[in-house]
Amino acid sequence: MQTKGAMPAMNYTLHLLICGVLLCITAGLYLYRHWLDNHGDHYIHLRDHSQTSAIIDAQASMCKRCEMVDKLKYGTLAATILYAAAIGLMAAFEAWNRRQL
């Protein structure tokens, strides 16, 4: 039963679920970036062959993909941290309001 002027209890299940999904996406991006690093050719020796331009193009596209994954990775990491902090602040604010009643 609720007293007069009291706020109803907030349900954090959806917020925690969204934060967990963001965390899983961030971890997946970290693993994908690690996989890209392991499947790249780190020891390329270019000579005057006909395949040199194809190798350079493949490495340039791999570099662009790594840069895109890095931007997404850091963006989702920042979003996850900010969202978790917001959930913590909401819970602290609710606990503070309940204590004053």
Phi and psi restraints in degrees (value plus and minus 20) as a CYANA .aco file:
   2 GLN   PHI    -121.3   -81.3
   2 GLN   PSI     117.2   157.2
   3 THR   PHI    -103.5   -63.5
   3 THR   PSI     144.8   184.8
   4 LYS   PHI     -85.5   -45.5
   4 LYS   PSI     109.2   149.2
   5 GLY   PHI      64.4   104.4
   5 GLY   PSI     -22.3    17.7
   6 ALA   PHI    -102.5   -62.5
   6 ALA   PSI     126.1   166.1
   7 MET   PHI    -104.3   -64.3
   7 MET   PSI     123.5   163.5
   8 PRO   PHI     -88.5   -48.5
   8 PRO   PSI     133.3   173.3
   9 ALA   PHI     -85.2   -45.2
   9 ALA   PSI     118.4   158.4
  10 MET   PHI    -107.3   -67.3
  10 MET   PSI     119.7   159.7
  11 ASN   PHI    -114.7   -74.7
  11 ASN   PSI      99.0   139.0
  12 TYR   PHI    -117.5   -77.5
  12 TYR   PSI     -17.1    22.9
  13 THR   PHI     -80.5   -40.5
  13 THR   PSI     -67.8   -27.8
  14 LEU   PHI     -84.2   -44.2
  14 LEU   PSI     -62.0   -22.0
  15 HIS   PHI     -83.6   -43.6
  15 HIS   PSI     -62.5   -22.5
  16 LEU   PHI     -88.1   -48.1
  16 LEU   PSI     -54.8   -14.8
  17 LEU   PHI     -85.8   -45.8
  17 LEU   PSI     -64.8   -24.8
  18 ILE   PHI     -83.6   -43.6
  18 ILE   PSI     -60.9   -20.9
  19 CYS   PHI     -84.2   -44.2
  19 CYS   PSI     -59.0   -19.0
  20 GLY   PHI     -84.9   -44.9
  20 GLY   PSI     -59.3   -19.3
  21 VAL   PHI     -84.9   -44.9
  21 VAL   PSI     -63.6   -23.6
  22 LEU   PHI     -79.9   -39.9
  22 LEU   PSI     -60.2   -20.2
  23 LEU   PHI     -85.1   -45.1
  23 LEU   PSI     -60.8   -20.8
  24 CYS   PHI     -86.2   -46.2
  24 CYS   PSI     -59.5   -19.5
  25 ILE   PHI     -83.5   -43.5
  25 ILE   PSI     -62.2   -22.2
  26 THR   PHI     -83.4   -43.4
  26 THR   PSI     -64.5   -24.5
  27 ALA   PHI     -84.2   -44.2
  27 ALA   PSI     -58.8   -18.8
  28 GLY   PHI     -83.3   -43.3
  28 GLY   PSI     -59.4   -19.4
  29 LEU   PHI     -87.3   -47.3
  29 LEU   PSI     -57.7   -17.7
  30 TYR   PHI     -83.3   -43.3
  30 TYR   PSI     -62.3   -22.3
  31 LEU   PHI     -87.7   -47.7
  31 LEU   PSI     -58.9   -18.9
  32 TYR   PHI     -84.7   -44.7
  32 TYR   PSI     -60.9   -20.9
  33 ARG   PHI     -84.1   -44.1
  33 ARG   PSI     -60.0   -20.0
  34 HIS   PHI     -83.9   -43.9
  34 HIS   PSI     -60.6   -20.6
  35 TRP   PHI     -84.4   -44.4
  35 TRP   PSI     -61.4   -21.4
  36 LEU   PHI     -81.7   -41.7
  36 LEU   PSI     -60.7   -20.7
  37 ASP   PHI     -84.0   -44.0
  37 ASP   PSI     -59.2   -19.2
  38 ASN   PHI     -94.5   -54.5
  38 ASN   PSI     -43.5    -3.5
  39 HIS   PHI    -120.8   -80.8
  39 HIS   PSI     -11.8    28.2
  40 GLY   PHI    -109.7   -69.7
  40 GLY   PSI     139.6   179.6
  41 ASP   PHI    -113.8   -73.8
  41 ASP   PSI      89.5   129.5
  42 HIS   PHI    -106.6   -66.6
  42 HIS   PSI     -34.8     5.2
  43 TYR   PHI    -140.8  -100.8
  43 TYR   PSI      47.9    87.9
  44 ILE   PHI    -112.6   -72.6
  44 ILE   PSI     110.0   150.0
  45 HIS   PHI    -137.2   -97.2
  45 HIS   PSI      90.2   130.2
  46 LEU   PHI    -110.3   -70.3
  46 LEU   PSI     114.9   154.9
  47 ARG   PHI    -149.0  -109.0
  47 ARG   PSI    -196.0  -156.0
  48 ASP   PHI    -104.5   -64.5
  48 ASP   PSI      46.5    86.5
  49 HIS   PHI    -128.6   -88.6
  49 HIS   PSI     148.1   188.1
  50 SER   PHI     -93.7   -53.7
  50 SER   PSI     -38.8     1.2
  51 GLN   PHI    -110.1   -70.1
  51 GLN   PSI     -21.1    18.9
  52 THR   PHI     -81.3   -41.3
  52 THR   PSI     -63.6   -23.6
  53 SER   PHI     -86.7   -46.7
  53 SER   PSI     -54.4   -14.4
  54 ALA   PHI     -87.3   -47.3
  54 ALA   PSI     -58.3   -18.3
  55 ILE   PHI     -87.3   -47.3
  55 ILE   PSI     -62.5   -22.5
  56 ILE   PHI     -83.9   -43.9
  56 ILE   PSI     -62.5   -22.5
  57 ASP   PHI     -83.9   -43.9
  57 ASP   PSI     -60.0   -20.0
  58 ALA   PHI     -84.9   -44.9
  58 ALA   PSI     -61.7   -21.7
  59 GLN   PHI     -87.9   -47.9
  59 GLN   PSI     -56.5   -16.5
  60 ALA   PHI     -86.4   -46.4
  60 ALA   PSI     -60.5   -20.5
  61 SER   PHI     -88.6   -48.6
  61 SER   PSI     -55.1   -15.1
  62 MET   PHI     -85.3   -45.3
  62 MET   PSI     -59.6   -19.6
  63 CYS   PHI     -84.7   -44.7
  63 CYS   PSI     -62.3   -22.3
  64 LYS   PHI     -84.3   -44.3
  64 LYS   PSI     -59.8   -19.8
  65 ARG   PHI     -84.6   -44.6
  65 ARG   PSI     -61.2   -21.2
  66 CYS   PHI     -84.6   -44.6
  66 CYS   PSI     -59.7   -19.7
  67 GLU   PHI     -84.9   -44.9
  67 GLU   PSI     -60.0   -20.0
  68 MET   PHI     -85.4   -45.4
  68 MET   PSI     -62.9   -22.9
  69 VAL   PHI     -84.6   -44.6
  69 VAL   PSI     -58.6   -18.6
  70 ASP   PHI     -82.8   -42.8
  70 ASP   PSI     -62.9   -22.9
  71 LYS   PHI     -82.8   -42.8
  71 LYS   PSI     -64.1   -24.1
  72 LEU   PHI     -84.7   -44.7
  72 LEU   PSI     -60.6   -20.6
  73 LYS   PHI     -81.7   -41.7
  73 LYS   PSI     -67.7   -27.7
  74 TYR   PHI     -92.4   -52.4
  74 TYR   PSI     -51.6   -11.6
  75 GLY   PHI     -86.8   -46.8
  75 GLY   PSI     -65.4   -25.4
  76 THR   PHI     -89.8   -49.8
  76 THR   PSI     -51.5   -11.5
  77 LEU   PHI     -84.6   -44.6
  77 LEU   PSI     -64.7   -24.7
  78 ALA   PHI     -84.2   -44.2
  78 ALA   PSI     -61.5   -21.5
  79 ALA   PHI     -84.0   -44.0
  79 ALA   PSI     -60.6   -20.6
  80 THR   PHI     -84.1   -44.1
  80 THR   PSI     -64.7   -24.7
  81 ILE   PHI     -84.6   -44.6
  81 ILE   PSI     -65.1   -25.1
  82 LEU   PHI     -84.5   -44.5
  82 LEU   PSI     -60.3   -20.3
  83 TYR   PHI     -87.4   -47.4
  83 TYR   PSI     -60.8   -20.8
  84 ALA   PHI     -84.5   -44.5
  84 ALA   PSI     -58.9   -18.9
  85 ALA   PHI     -85.6   -45.6
  85 ALA   PSI     -58.0   -18.0
  86 ALA   PHI     -85.6   -45.6
  86 ALA   PSI     -59.9   -19.9
  87 ILE   PHI     -83.0   -43.0
  87 ILE   PSI     -63.5   -23.5
  88 GLY   PHI     -82.0   -42.0
  88 GLY   PSI     -60.9   -20.9
  89 LEU   PHI     -86.4   -46.4
  89 LEU   PSI     -58.9   -18.9
  90 MET   PHI     -83.3   -43.3
  90 MET   PSI     -62.1   -22.1
  91 ALA   PHI     -86.8   -46.8
  91 ALA   PSI     -60.7   -20.7
  92 ALA   PHI     -85.9   -45.9
  92 ALA   PSI     -59.8   -19.8
  93 PHE   PHI     -85.2   -45.2
  93 PHE   PSI     -60.9   -20.9
  94 GLU   PHI     -85.5   -45.5
  94 GLU   PSI     -62.2   -22.2
  95 ALA   PHI     -85.3   -45.3
  95 ALA   PSI     -58.5   -18.5
  96 TRP   PHI     -85.6   -45.6
  96 TRP   PSI     -61.4   -21.4
  97 ASN   PHI     -86.7   -46.7
  97 ASN   PSI     -59.2   -19.2
  98 ARG   PHI     -87.4   -47.4
  98 ARG   PSI     -53.6   -13.6
  99 ARG   PHI     -90.0   -50.0
  99 ARG   PSI     -53.7   -13.7
 100 GLN   PHI     -95.5   -55.5
 100 GLN   PSI     -38.7     1.3
